């Protein structure tokens, strides 16, 4: 039996049944990392020694009966913008090339309590700013389906690691589609929960009003199980919400009879690849055949989502990243004259081009004279987008949409035109602006053999609806593995 082919929940059951040991599962993942990592570059840090030591501890707890959850003993990868005590946490930036936190992110703590085994930290766009995982200081990550293409971003390392079977599931963060878009490009399932469902404590902030941690896995069942594990109310995070129920796995039902599903006409205009459009409409047909009521509708204000998002996200990034100044931790330039010169040189040398671009844009829109013209206007637009979604959810349980306008572009094609890269987030950013939950599920492939995902969007705190719809759709398809996972090279 090829252990790495199992889903996280399947592996957890076999570990509980004593069919597979935790050490065997961890070694299988480490062996797969050894086979494919030089090609894909999914990881910034692989903690082989720590993972094997943890495997023995978890196995002992399972044997004595104190650990019996679905993820006990299952190897996981963590995006490199989530703090883990003592483990290198770089945000894939030169600025944090040597940073080892003194605490662990709450979402990761919840995984550790459940018995998951951390393999290491995954590559990402620098400080989560990008859509391709090409802006990393540690080199680009490649798509396991075709090494000439990007995996998407900014959680590209996590999505590529799951697709290439270098881990059984992973955590990513989603500020404007950074879980859902790379999941679509890599042919895996990725979920962004309602804002406030998963604690942001220990997540290195990019856009504080938009960031949300979420699961990436091979199927919807794994995503629901992982979300159930990491979601919790946390007093250390002022935006954390206490929910009445965290039983997301209860929504795993193959049944959409009577479910009202809306398809925004606005998402099917210019710029959408015909193959992606056909896949989304094909998914709509499947759900209709399963008993759902599917119809098109007008979702207003979509054209304003991109400018509003990039004004707000850049403004928050400018504020959040001001702490990286070369004084207390992180990179400090070697040669400088005076304090201000040290700030300037450390930040100029420590941040990459995309991060510097967004800091400058954010500083501009927050500056005197432009604050009202840009930032306040973006906040008003954000509120209007939320109202448009509220009106849509009065009529529909779930919204079905593309996850990205195209399949994964070739390496090197996106960074030359940043504006075009920003426009690639057209179908995902509005979900973050409105704080909604969304999930991406594999739905097919294009003529090049690259995966296409469809996105299901739900109302706030209605993850159960999108999980149910995604699970029902997923049951009509077989999970496909990229060639690199099949061959291991």
C-alpha positions as CSV (number, residue, x, y, z in Angstrom):
1,X,0.0,0.0,0.0
2,X,1.3,3.4,-1.0
3,X,0.8,5.5,2.2
4,X,1.1,8.9,0.6
5,X,-2.0,8.2,-1.6
6,X,-4.3,8.2,1.4
7,X,-6.3,11.2,2.5
8,X,-5.7,12.6,6.0
9,X,-8.9,11.1,7.4
10,X,-8.2,7.7,5.8
11,X,-4.6,7.7,7.3
12,X,-6.0,8.7,10.7
13,X,-8.3,5.7,10.7
14,X,-5.5,3.3,9.7
15,X,-3.3,4.7,12.5
16,X,-6.1,4.3,15.0
17,X,-6.6,0.7,13.7
18,X,-2.9,0.0,14.2
19,X,-2.6,-0.8,10.4
20,X,0.0,2.0,10.0
21,X,2.3,3.5,12.6
22,X,2.8,7.3,13.0
23,X,6.5,6.8,12.3
24,X,5.7,5.0,9.0
25,X,3.4,7.8,7.9
26,X,6.0,10.5,8.7
27,X,8.7,8.6,7.0
28,X,6.5,8.1,3.9
29,X,6.0,11.9,3.7
30,X,9.7,12.6,4.3
31,X,10.7,10.1,1.6
32,X,8.3,11.7,-0.9
33,X,9.8,15.1,0.0
34,X,13.2,13.7,-0.7
35,X,12.1,12.4,-4.1
36,X,10.3,15.5,-5.5
37,X,11.4,18.6,-3.4
38,X,14.3,19.5,-5.7
39,X,11.9,19.8,-8.6
40,X,9.0,21.5,-6.8
41,X,10.5,23.6,-3.9
42,X,7.4,23.5,-1.7
43,X,9.2,23.8,1.6
44,X,11.4,26.5,3.2
45,X,12.1,24.3,6.2
46,X,11.8,20.5,6.6
47,X,12.1,19.5,10.3
48,X,13.0,15.8,9.8
49,X,14.4,15.3,13.3
50,X,11.5,17.1,15.1
51,X,8.9,15.3,13.0
52,X,10.3,11.8,13.8
53,X,10.6,12.7,17.5
54,X,7.0,14.0,17.6
55,X,5.9,10.8,15.8
56,X,7.1,8.7,18.7
57,X,5.4,10.9,21.3
58,X,2.0,10.9,19.4
59,X,2.2,7.1,18.9
60,X,2.6,6.7,22.6
61,X,-0.5,8.8,23.3
62,X,-2.5,6.9,20.7
63,X,-1.4,3.6,22.2
64,X,-2.5,4.7,25.7
65,X,-5.8,5.9,24.4
66,X,-5.4,9.6,25.1
67,X,-5.4,10.6,21.4
68,X,-8.2,9.3,19.3
69,X,-9.1,12.2,16.9
70,X,-9.2,11.9,13.1
71,X,-5.9,13.8,12.6
72,X,-3.9,12.1,15.4
73,X,-0.5,11.0,13.8
74,X,-1.2,12.6,10.5
75,X,1.7,14.7,8.9
76,X,1.0,18.3,8.1
77,X,2.8,21.2,6.5
78,X,2.4,24.8,7.7
79,X,2.6,28.0,5.6
80,X,5.7,29.9,6.6
81,X,3.8,33.0,7.9
82,X,2.5,31.1,10.9
83,X,4.7,31.1,14.0
84,X,6.0,27.9,15.5
85,X,8.1,28.2,18.7
86,X,11.8,27.7,17.9
87,X,11.2,26.9,14.2
88,X,12.4,29.2,11.4
89,X,9.5,31.5,10.3
90,X,10.5,33.6,7.4
91,X,7.4,34.6,5.5
92,X,9.7,33.7,2.6
93,X,11.5,37.0,3.0
94,X,15.1,38.0,3.5
95,X,13.8,40.4,6.1
96,X,13.0,37.4,8.4
97,X,15.7,35.0,7.2
98,X,16.8,34.2,10.8
99,X,13.6,34.7,12.8
100,X,12.6,31.9,15.3
101,X,9.5,32.8,17.3
102,X,9.1,32.4,21.0
103,X,5.5,31.2,20.7
104,X,3.2,29.2,18.4
105,X,0.2,30.3,16.4
106,X,-3.1,29.3,17.9
107,X,-4.3,27.3,14.8
108,X,-1.1,25.3,15.0
109,X,-1.5,24.7,18.7
110,X,-4.9,23.3,18.0
111,X,-3.4,20.9,15.5
112,X,-0.7,19.8,17.9
113,X,-3.4,19.2,20.6
114,X,-5.1,16.9,18.0
115,X,-1.9,15.0,17.5
116,X,-0.9,16.2,14.0
117,X,2.8,15.9,13.2
118,X,4.4,19.0,11.7
119,X,6.8,18.2,8.9
120,X,7.9,21.8,8.2
121,X,7.1,25.2,6.8
122,X,6.0,25.8,3.2
123,X,7.1,28.3,0.6
124,X,5.0,31.3,-0.2
125,X,4.9,34.7,-1.9
126,X,7.0,37.1,0.2
127,X,4.8,38.2,3.2
128,X,1.8,36.6,1.3
129,X,2.0,39.3,-1.4
130,X,1.5,37.7,-4.7
131,X,-0.5,35.2,-6.7
132,X,2.2,32.9,-8.1
133,X,4.7,32.0,-5.3
134,X,7.4,33.5,-7.4
135,X,8.3,36.4,-5.1
136,X,9.8,34.1,-2.4
137,X,13.4,34.9,-1.3
138,X,14.0,31.1,-1.3
139,X,13.1,30.6,-5.0
140,X,9.9,29.9,-6.9
141,X,7.7,26.9,-6.2
142,X,6.6,24.9,-9.3
143,X,3.3,23.3,-10.1
144,X,3.3,19.5,-9.6
145,X,1.1,19.1,-12.7
146,X,3.6,20.9,-15.0
147,X,6.9,22.2,-13.7
148,X,6.9,25.0,-16.3
149,X,3.8,26.6,-14.6
150,X,3.2,28.4,-11.3
151,X,1.3,26.7,-8.4
152,X,-0.6,30.0,-7.7
153,X,-0.2,32.0,-4.5
154,X,0.4,33.1,-2.0
155,X,-0.2,29.7,-0.4
156,X,1.4,28.0,-3.4
157,X,3.9,26.0,-1.3
158,X,1.1,24.4,0.8
159,X,-1.0,23.6,-2.2
160,X,1.9,22.1,-4.2
161,X,3.0,20.0,-1.2
162,X,-0.5,18.5,-0.9
163,X,-0.8,17.9,-4.6
164,X,2.7,16.3,-4.8
165,X,1.8,14.1,-1.7
166,X,4.6,15.7,0.4
167,X,2.2,16.0,3.2
168,X,-1.4,14.8,3.9
169,X,-2.8,18.3,4.4
170,X,-1.6,21.8,4.9
171,X,-2.5,25.1,6.4
172,X,-2.6,28.3,4.3
173,X,-3.7,31.8,4.8
174,X,-6.2,33.7,2.5
175,X,-6.1,37.5,2.2
176,X,-7.6,37.8,-1.3
177,X,-7.8,34.3,-2.6
178,X,-4.4,32.9,-1.4
179,X,-5.9,29.5,-0.5
180,X,-8.6,29.1,-3.1
181,X,-6.7,30.2,-6.2
182,X,-3.6,28.0,-5.8
183,X,-5.9,25.1,-4.8
184,X,-7.6,25.5,-8.2
185,X,-4.2,25.7,-10.0
186,X,-2.9,22.6,-8.1
187,X,-6.0,20.4,-8.3
188,X,-6.7,20.2,-4.5
189,X,-9.4,21.4,-2.2
190,X,-8.8,24.7,-0.3
191,X,-11.1,26.5,2.1
192,X,-11.3,30.0,3.5
193,X,-13.6,30.1,6.6
194,X,-15.7,33.0,7.7
195,X,-13.5,35.8,9.0
196,X,-13.0,35.3,12.7
197,X,-13.6,31.5,12.7
198,X,-9.9,30.6,13.0
199,X,-7.7,32.6,15.3
200,X,-5.1,34.9,13.6
201,X,-2.9,34.9,16.7
202,X,0.6,34.0,15.5
203,X,-0.2,34.6,11.9
204,X,2.2,37.3,10.6
205,X,-0.2,40.0,9.5
206,X,-0.5,41.3,5.9
207,X,-4.0,42.7,5.8
208,X,-5.5,42.3,9.3
209,X,-9.1,42.9,8.3
210,X,-8.8,40.3,5.4
211,X,-6.4,37.6,6.5
212,X,-7.9,34.2,7.5
213,X,-6.2,30.8,8.1
214,X,-7.7,27.8,6.4
215,X,-7.2,24.1,5.4
216,X,-5.8,22.7,2.1
217,X,-6.3,19.0,1.5
218,X,-7.1,16.3,-1.1
219,X,-10.8,16.2,-0.5
220,X,-13.7,18.0,1.2
221,X,-13.9,15.5,4.1
222,X,-10.3,16.4,5.0
223,X,-11.0,20.1,4.8
224,X,-14.0,19.8,7.1
225,X,-12.1,17.7,9.6
226,X,-9.1,20.1,9.7
227,X,-11.4,23.2,10.0
228,X,-13.2,21.5,12.9
229,X,-9.8,21.1,14.6
230,X,-8.2,24.5,14.0
231,X,-11.4,26.6,14.5
232,X,-11.8,28.0,18.1
233,X,-12.6,31.2,20.0
234,X,-9.3,32.8,21.1
235,X,-9.2,35.7,23.5
236,X,-5.7,36.5,22.2
237,X,-7.3,37.6,18.9
238,X,-9.7,40.5,19.2
239,X,-11.4,39.5,15.9
240,X,-12.0,35.9,16.9
241,X,-15.7,35.0,17.0
242,X,-17.2,32.5,19.5
243,X,-19.5,30.3,17.4
244,X,-22.3,28.1,18.7
245,X,-21.0,25.0,16.8
246,X,-17.8,23.9,15.2
247,X,-19.2,20.6,13.9
248,X,-18.2,21.2,10.2
249,X,-18.0,17.4,9.5
250,X,-21.8,17.2,10.1
251,X,-22.3,18.9,6.8
252,X,-20.6,16.1,4.8
253,X,-23.8,15.0,3.1
254,X,-24.4,13.9,-0.5
255,X,-27.5,15.9,-0.8
256,X,-28.3,19.3,-2.4
257,X,-32.0,18.7,-3.1
258,X,-33.8,22.1,-2.8
259,X,-30.5,24.0,-2.3
260,X,-30.7,27.4,-4.1
261,X,-27.5,28.1,-6.0
262,X,-26.8,31.4,-7.8
263,X,-24.3,32.0,-10.6
264,X,-23.2,35.7,-11.0
265,X,-23.5,36.8,-14.6
266,X,-20.9,39.4,-13.9
267,X,-18.3,36.7,-13.4
268,X,-18.7,35.4,-17.0
269,X,-17.6,38.5,-18.9
270,X,-14.4,39.4,-20.7
271,X,-11.2,37.8,-19.5
272,X,-12.6,34.4,-18.4
273,X,-11.0,31.5,-20.2
274,X,-13.6,29.5,-22.2
275,X,-12.4,26.2,-20.7
276,X,-12.8,27.6,-17.2
277,X,-16.3,28.9,-18.0
278,X,-17.3,25.5,-19.4
279,X,-16.0,23.8,-16.2
280,X,-18.1,26.1,-14.0
281,X,-21.2,25.6,-16.1
282,X,-20.5,21.9,-16.1
283,X,-20.5,21.9,-12.3
284,X,-23.7,23.9,-12.3
285,X,-25.3,21.2,-14.5
286,X,-24.1,18.4,-12.1
287,X,-25.6,20.2,-9.1
288,X,-28.8,20.8,-10.9
289,X,-29.1,17.1,-11.8
290,X,-28.5,16.4,-8.1
291,X,-31.6,18.4,-7.2
292,X,-30.3,21.9,-6.6
293,X,-32.2,25.0,-8.0
294,X,-29.5,26.8,-10.1
295,X,-30.0,30.1,-11.7
296,X,-28.0,33.2,-12.9
297,X,-28.3,36.6,-11.2
298,X,-26.7,40.0,-11.2
299,X,-24.1,40.6,-8.5
300,X,-23.4,44.3,-8.5
301,X,-20.2,46.2,-7.8
302,X,-17.9,43.3,-8.8
303,X,-15.9,45.6,-11.0
304,X,-14.9,47.7,-7.9
305,X,-13.7,44.7,-5.9
306,X,-10.1,44.7,-7.2
307,X,-9.3,48.5,-6.7
308,X,-11.0,48.4,-3.2
309,X,-9.1,45.3,-2.2
310,X,-5.7,46.6,-3.2
311,X,-6.2,50.0,-1.6
312,X,-7.3,48.4,1.7
313,X,-4.8,45.5,1.7
314,X,-1.8,47.7,0.8
315,X,-2.8,50.3,3.4
316,X,-2.9,47.6,6.1
317,X,0.3,46.0,4.8
318,X,2.1,49.4,5.0
319,X,1.1,49.7,8.6
320,X,1.7,46.0,9.6
321,X,5.1,45.8,8.0
322,X,6.4,49.0,9.6
323,X,7.6,46.8,12.5
324,X,10.3,45.3,10.3
325,X,12.9,47.9,10.7
326,X,16.1,46.0,11.5
327,X,16.1,47.0,15.2
328,X,14.7,44.2,17.3
329,X,14.8,41.2,15.0
330,X,15.2,40.1,11.4
331,X,17.6,41.5,8.7
332,X,19.8,44.5,9.5
333,X,22.0,46.1,6.8
334,X,25.8,45.9,7.5
335,X,26.8,49.4,6.6
336,X,24.8,52.4,7.7
337,X,25.2,56.0,9.0
338,X,22.7,56.8,11.8
339,X,19.3,55.4,12.7
340,X,17.2,56.6,9.8
341,X,19.8,55.4,7.3
342,X,19.7,52.0,9.0
343,X,15.9,51.9,8.6
344,X,16.0,52.8,5.0
345,X,18.8,50.5,4.0
346,X,17.5,47.5,6.0
347,X,14.0,47.8,4.5
348,X,15.3,48.4,1.0
349,X,17.6,45.4,1.1
350,X,15.3,43.1,3.2
351,X,12.1,43.5,1.2
352,X,11.6,42.3,-2.3
353,X,10.2,44.3,-5.2
354,X,6.5,43.3,-4.8
355,X,6.5,44.0,-1.0
356,X,8.1,47.4,-1.5
357,X,5.5,48.2,-4.2
358,X,2.6,47.5,-1.9
359,X,4.2,49.3,1.1
360,X,4.6,52.4,-1.1
361,X,1.1,52.2,-2.5
362,X,-0.3,51.7,1.1
363,X,1.7,54.6,2.4
364,X,0.4,56.8,-0.4
365,X,-3.3,56.0,0.1
366,X,-2.9,56.7,3.9
367,X,-1.0,59.9,3.5
368,X,-2.5,63.3,4.2
369,X,-4.6,64.6,1.2
370,X,-5.2,61.1,-0.2
371,X,-6.7,59.3,2.8
372,X,-10.2,60.5,2.0
373,X,-9.9,60.2,-1.8
374,X,-8.7,56.6,-1.7
375,X,-8.7,54.7,1.6
376,X,-12.1,56.0,3.0
377,X,-13.7,55.5,-0.5
378,X,-12.3,51.9,-0.6
379,X,-13.8,51.2,2.9
380,X,-17.2,52.5,1.7
381,X,-17.0,50.3,-1.4
382,X,-16.2,47.3,0.9
383,X,-19.4,48.0,2.9
384,X,-21.4,48.2,-0.4
385,X,-19.9,44.9,-1.6
386,X,-21.0,43.3,1.6
387,X,-24.5,44.6,1.2
388,X,-24.6,43.2,-2.4
389,X,-23.7,39.8,-1.0
390,X,-26.2,40.1,1.8
391,X,-28.9,40.7,-0.8
392,X,-27.7,37.7,-2.9
393,X,-27.9,35.4,0.1
394,X,-31.5,36.4,0.8
395,X,-32.2,34.5,-2.4
396,X,-29.5,31.8,-2.5
397,X,-27.8,29.4,-0.2
398,X,-24.6,29.2,-2.2
399,X,-22.9,31.1,-5.0
400,X,-21.1,29.1,-7.7
401,X,-18.2,30.9,-9.4
402,X,-14.8,30.4,-11.0
403,X,-11.8,30.5,-8.7
404,X,-9.5,32.2,-11.3
405,X,-10.0,33.5,-14.8
406,X,-7.4,31.0,-16.3
407,X,-5.5,27.9,-15.3
408,X,-2.0,28.2,-13.9
409,X,0.2,30.6,-16.1
410,X,3.7,29.8,-17.1
411,X,6.6,30.7,-14.7
412,X,7.9,34.3,-15.3
413,X,4.8,35.5,-17.2
414,X,2.9,37.2,-14.3
415,X,5.6,39.3,-12.5
416,X,6.4,41.3,-15.7
417,X,2.8,42.8,-15.5
418,X,1.8,43.3,-11.9
419,X,-1.6,44.9,-12.9
420,X,-2.5,41.8,-14.9
421,X,-1.5,39.6,-11.9
422,X,-3.8,41.7,-9.6
423,X,-6.7,41.4,-12.0
424,X,-6.3,37.6,-11.7
425,X,-7.8,37.9,-8.2
426,X,-11.1,39.2,-9.6
427,X,-13.2,36.2,-8.4
428,X,-11.7,35.8,-5.0
429,X,-11.0,39.2,-3.3
430,X,-14.7,40.2,-2.8
431,X,-15.1,37.1,-0.5
432,X,-12.4,38.5,1.8
433,X,-13.8,42.1,1.6
434,X,-17.2,40.7,2.8
435,X,-15.7,38.2,5.3
436,X,-17.4,35.3,3.7
437,X,-16.5,31.6,3.6
438,X,-15.4,30.0,0.3
439,X,-14.1,26.7,-1.0
440,X,-12.4,25.6,-4.2
441,X,-13.0,22.1,-5.5
442,X,-11.3,20.4,-8.6
443,X,-13.7,20.3,-11.5
444,X,-11.7,19.3,-14.6
445,X,-8.6,20.1,-16.7
446,X,-7.8,22.3,-19.6
447,X,-6.3,21.2,-23.0
448,X,-2.8,21.4,-21.5
449,X,-3.8,19.0,-18.6
450,X,-3.7,21.7,-16.0
451,X,-6.4,21.6,-13.2
452,X,-9.5,23.8,-13.1
453,X,-11.3,24.5,-9.8
454,X,-14.7,25.8,-9.1
455,X,-15.5,28.1,-6.2
456,X,-18.5,27.8,-3.9
457,X,-19.2,30.9,-1.7
458,X,-21.5,30.9,1.3
459,X,-23.0,33.5,3.7
460,X,-21.2,34.3,6.9
461,X,-21.0,31.4,9.3
462,X,-22.7,29.1,6.8
463,X,-19.7,26.8,6.0
464,X,-22.1,23.9,6.3
465,X,-23.8,25.0,3.0
466,X,-20.6,25.2,0.9
467,X,-19.2,22.0,2.5
468,X,-22.4,20.2,1.6
469,X,-22.5,21.5,-2.0
470,X,-18.8,20.8,-2.5
471,X,-19.0,17.3,-1.0
472,X,-22.0,16.5,-3.3
473,X,-20.2,17.7,-6.4
474,X,-16.9,16.0,-5.4
475,X,-18.7,12.6,-5.1
476,X,-19.3,12.7,-8.9
477,X,-15.6,12.9,-9.7
478,X,-12.5,10.8,-9.1
479,X,-9.5,12.5,-7.4
480,X,-6.7,12.8,-9.9
481,X,-3.0,12.8,-9.0
482,X,-0.3,14.8,-10.9
483,X,2.3,12.7,-12.7
484,X,5.0,13.8,-10.3
485,X,3.2,12.2,-7.4
486,X,2.6,9.0,-9.4
487,X,6.3,8.7,-10.5
488,X,7.9,10.3,-7.4
489,X,10.3,12.3,-9.6
